[in-house]
């Protein structure tokens, strides 16, 4: 005698099957960026670094919300004194408030890091993207140009160039580091474009008569940006520390610009008598670089399919 299926069991089976199909459709519809955002939200390192970076950006834009003391208000009679009411970090060699200078120093460092990264990314993406897409003599020419700049150490090139130019503005430092730093991003962009242009969707777009700008902007660029974003995010912290190094050596930013590198350079001779003049700007610099490196690691883990 044939067994009669329970109507309620049939309904539950149908609901379960529809949920499975819906889940499979959602998995198919999920993009690389959707997967990356989902992984970032599950990574506590991302939240820690994002909060630190957001705080640094806010302080860079509105330093007055953290202190009402001017970083240029100095009293030589308080030279190298320790913490006092209203001055939690004490005073430096010139009698300036260390807390105020540490807060205002974030503006120069963050501005240099972000602007250098954006400019180097634009130059590197254009040069590397054109070399990878067109190939042939384009690839040979642009790659050799990149090799020339890649062979110049950024720190050594910065010391030599800034010593000759005698520049000390943010624009000069940003331009120099971007000109010497774009080859690394160009190599990553070139490899990503070469990989992307061999995919079936690019071949289909070419067969349908898509123009070169359309293929570059609509099909190749969105799928080749992931490794560039990872490298640029990590490089941002490197550029901040490089600016501080150049300023420490006396060839980077110059007074009256407030910079952590300048303060560290001036405090180096006072480390025994007044270590607080060195520890606070150096600690702020280390925390900033660490935040951007942590963010770069989180983005790398989210965008790299091999680590899933």
N, C-alpha and C positions, 0 to 999 in steps of 0.2 A: 504494500500500500504506500503510495507516494507521500513523503513528509511535507506538510504544509508549513511555509515559513511564517513566522510571527510578523505581523505588519509593523510593530514597533522596532523590531530588529532590522527590518528592511529599511526603515526610515533612518535609523542610526548609521547603518552602513552607507547609505546615500550621502548623509551629511559628512561622514568621515572622508568619503571619496572626494566630495567637493572641496573639503578643506585641504586635502593633499594636492588636488589640481591647482587650487588657488595659491598654495605655498610654492608649487613649482613655477607658476607663472610669475610670482613675485621674485623668485630667485633668478629667473631668466631676464626679468625687466631691470634688475638691479645693475647699476653701472659701476665702473671702477671708482668713481668719486663717491657714489653712494656707499660702497663697501668701505672705502677709506674713512668716510665720516662716521660710519657705524663703529669701526675699530678704534678711531680716535676717542669716541665717547666712552669706550670701555677701558681706556688707558689712563690711569691716574697721573702718570708723568705728564700727559698732555695738559691736564687741568692745572697742575702745579706750575708748569712753565708758562701756560697761557695767562694765569693770574699774575705771575711775576712780570711778564712782558707788558700786560695791560697796565699794571701799576707804574712801570717805568715810562711808558708812553704818556700816561696822564701827568706824571711828574715832569716829564720833559716839556710838555705843552704848557702846563700851569704850575710852575715851581712855587708860586706864591701861596698855594694851598698847603704846602708843607712847612714853610717858614716865611716870616715877615722880615727877616734880616737880610740886608743886601750882602752879596758875596764880595763886594768891593769896599764895604765899611770896615776899615782896619784901624787898629790902635796898637802902635808899636810897644806901648807900655805893657801890653798883655801878651807879648811874644812868647809862644810855646807854652802858655799856661794850660792847665788841665781843665776839666769840666767845671762849669760855673752855672748858677741859676740863669736859665734862658739860653745857655750855650752848652748843650749836653755833650758835644764832641770836643770841647775846648777850643784853643786858638792855635793857628799855625805860626810860622817863623815871623811873618809880617804882622801878626796880631789880627788876622782875619778869622772869622768864625768858620771852623772846619765843617760844621753841620750844614751851614748855608752853601758853602762851596761844594760840598758833596752832593747836595740836592740839585744845584744849578749845573753841576758838571755832567749830569745825566743828559742834558739837552744836546750838548756837542757830541757826545759819544753815540747816542741813539741816532741822531741826525746823520752823522757820518756813516754809521753802519747801514742804515736803511737806504740812504741815497746811493752809496757805493754798490750795494747789492742790486738795486734796481737797474742802475746804469750798466753794471757788468753783465747782468742777466739779459738786458736788451741787446747789447753788443754781441754777447756770446750766442744768443739764440739766432740772431740774424746771420752771423758769420757761419756758425755751425749748421744751421738749418739749410742755408743755400748750398754749402759744401756737400751735405749729405743728400740733398734732393737732386741736384743737377749732376754731381759726380764729375768724372772726366777732368778736364783741365781746371774747371772751377774748384773742384775738390782739392786738386794739387796746389793751386795758387793760394786759396784761403787757408789750407792746412799748413802750408809753409809759413805764411804770415803769422799764424797762431803759434807755430813752433818758435819763431823768433822771439815773440813776447813771452812765451812760456819758459824760455831759457833764461830769462832775467829774473832773479829772485826779487820778490816784491819788497822785502825789507831793504835789501842792498840798493835796489833801484830807487826806492823812496828816499833813502839817505842821500844818494848822489844827486838826484834830480832836485829835491827840495833844498839841498845845500847850494846848488847853483842858482835856482830861481829865487831863493830867499823869500819864499812864500810862507804864509802862516794862516791863510784863510781856510774856512771849511770847504769852499769850492775847489781850491787848489788840491787839498788832500783827497777829496772825493774823486776828482778827475784823475789824479795820479794812480790811486789804488784801483780804480775801475779799468784804466787802460792796461795796467799790468795784471789784473786779475781775471779778465774775461776769457782767456784761452782755456781755463779749466771747464767753465760752463760750455764753451763752444765744443769741446771734445764730447761732452755728455750729450749735448743737443745733436751733434752730428750722428753719433751712434743711434740715438733714439729715432731720428728721422729716417736713417737707412733701414732700421727695423720696421718702422711704421709704413714706409712706402711699398714694402713687399707684401703687405696684407691684401687679402682678397677685396676688401671694400674699396681700397685705393685703386686697384686694377679695374674694378667695376666702374668706378667714377671716371677713370681715364677712358674706358671703352665707351661710356655714354657721352663723351665729348666735354667733360668738365674742364674748365680752364685751369691753368697753373695756379693763379692766385686762389681760386676756389678750393682746389685740392689741398693747398698748403694751409689755408685758414680754417676750412671746414672739416677736413678729414685727417690731416697729418698733425697739425699743431696741437689739437686737444688730446691726442693720444701719445704725444711725445713730450708733454709738459711735466709729467709726473717725476721722472728722474731729475729734471732741471730744478723743480721746486725743492726737492730734497737737498740737492747740492747747494742751492742758493741759501736755503734756511740755515744750514750748518755753516756756510761761509760767512753769514752775517755776523756771527759771534767772532769769527776770526778777524774780520775787518775792524771790529770794535777794539779788540786787543792790539791789532796792528797800529791803529791810530794812537792808542795810548803809548805804544812803544816808540813811535816816531816823535810824539810830543815829549816823552821822557828823555829822548836823546837830544832834544832841542831843535829838531828840524821840522816838526809837525806843526800843530796849532801853537800860536803864540799869544801871550797876554796882549790885550785884556780878555781874550776868550777864556772862559772858565772850563777847564778840562781836567779829568782825573789824571791823565798822564802828566800834565804840568804840575799838579799838586804832588804827585808821587815823586817827581824829579826834585822839586823844591824840598820835600820832606826827607829825602834819602840821607842827607847829611845830619838830620836830627833824630835818626832812628833810636839812638841810645838815650838821649836826653828827653825826647818827646816822641815816643813811638806812636802816640795817638794820631799825630799828624800824617802818618803813613798808613796806619791800619785801616782807617775808615774809608778813604778813597780807594785803596787797594781792594778792600772787601767789597765795596760797591761795584768795582770793575769786575771782580771775579764772579760775583753773583749774577751780573748782567750777561757775561759770556756764558756762564753755566746755563742760564735760562734759555738762551737761544740754541745752545747745543742740545739741550734736553728736548726742545721743541723739534729740532731737526731729526733727532733719533725717533721721536714719536711719529713724525710724518713719514720717515723712511719705513718704519715697521708697518704703517697703515697702507702705504702705496706699493710696497714690494710684495707681489703675489707669492714669491718663493718662501716668505716668512709666515704665510697664513697657515 
